[in-house]
Amino acid sequence: MLTRLTGLLPPEAIKIVVVLFLSFLIGSEREEHRTLTPTGRYYFGGVRTFPLIGLIGYAMTLFGGGSLMPVVVGFAVVGAFLWLSYQNKLRTMASAGVTTEMSGLLTYLIAALVSRGEFWIATTLAIVCVLLLELKGLLEGFSERLPGPEILAFTKFLLLTAVILPELPNRPFGPFGFNPFKTWVIVVAASGLSYGSYLLKKVEKGRGEMWVTAVLGGLYSSTAVTVVLAKRARQQDAPHLYAGGMLMASGVMYFRTLVLVGLFNRVLMKRLTVSFLLLGLAGLLGGWLWSRRSDAKERVGEKEEPIKNPLELSTAFLFALMFVILLAATHYAIAYLGRGGVYGLAALTGLSDITPFVLGLTQPGTATPLGVAAAGIIIASASNNVVKGAYAFALADRKTGTQALGLLLGLTVLGLLPLIF
């Protein structure tokens, strides 16, 4: 049907029809908005004005042929009329937006694109324009709910991915094969996963149950959520609840580690999949069952302690530095100390964030045998559980700290069992 119609009409007639349709679409949206405007208030354009602007844009482009000068002149003339309209709007209204005038300019450009045969781009711009106009309330409400620091954080994420990453050299340096580009990809991946859980925690705002807090916190950093829950446990008499939450967060750590390893080394991920899935489920299920024995009413969300945004530039550069240091340390450990050196280094990294060390083992430049790399990740995870137990014992009240230490030590023992088999 459409093919037959296009065969009957000349190409320029089809372009005029498309211009009128897209211009009328934008004008109809503005006309609908105009009907909601109080009587007596000035308002520009509607279902007649916007198609006229479109026809002007089409005609000026057609007159110009391959030259842009007539298009620019027509754009300037239409813009001048829109400016006069906006000035009149300012005189008659206490507050006036410029959305309609900008839509008029875009209508002119859409018609110019149609005249040059760019149907897809013109149609896309028209649809996006109508969506932006129609979704005004939703977009404004979203911007009001999104605080300035979160917008800045997302901008930093774009800086990490779209500005810094493409400029880094993608080739190995040094004896252990340090690759700046791949290193920054790892930084982006780890930061992105943490940032996603951080945003979910911001949306949740502490209103959910303990398991929600523990799971989202574990995706961000099980060590950080353990410290937060331990401090909050001092103000609430619920040792089973908070100790169980800390165990659940550590269970989620195994899932998070497995995902990050899988992003960069599928073979190593397969080696860890069964044991880490079982350990993650053990932590989650065991923590949930333990928290169900809570001897006080759950009051999650009171005096919520903020967790640092993972997209701080200082955090990203520190992560990159730690990754390079641990990559070099792993290389020299395997070269001069053998597997014992790697295992010792794994135990030491458990004192802090194990992610740089774990991801370092996924890189081929370390020349770490697959079995040694898998064992190192298991040891680092187990060591980190011991450290979290110590944090809980030191920061929480005595009942919560004792329970959390016992649970995390139990998970540590389970976490080391894969080394035997």
Secondary structure, DSSP 8 states (H G I E B T S, - for coil): -HHHHHHHS-HHHHHHHHHHHHHHHHHHHHHHHHHTS-TT------TTHHHHHHHHHHHHHHHHTT-SHHHHHHHHHHHHHHHHHHHHHHHH-SS---HHHHHHHHHHHHHHHHHTT-HHHHHHHHHHHHHHHHTHHHHHHHHHHS-HHHHHHHHHHHIIIIIIHHHS--S-BTTTTB-HHHHHHHHHHHHHHHHHHHHHHHHHTT-S-HHHHHHHHHHHHHHHHHHHHHHHHTTSS-HHHHHHHHHHHHHHHHHHHHHHHHHH-HHHHHHHHHHHHHHHHHHHHHHHHHHTT-SS---TTTT------TT-HHHHHHHHHHHHHHHHHHHHHHHHTHHHHHHHHHHHHTTS--HHHHHHHTSGGG---HHHHHHHHHHHHHHHHHHHHHHHHHHS-HHHHHHHHHHHHHHHHHHHHHHH-
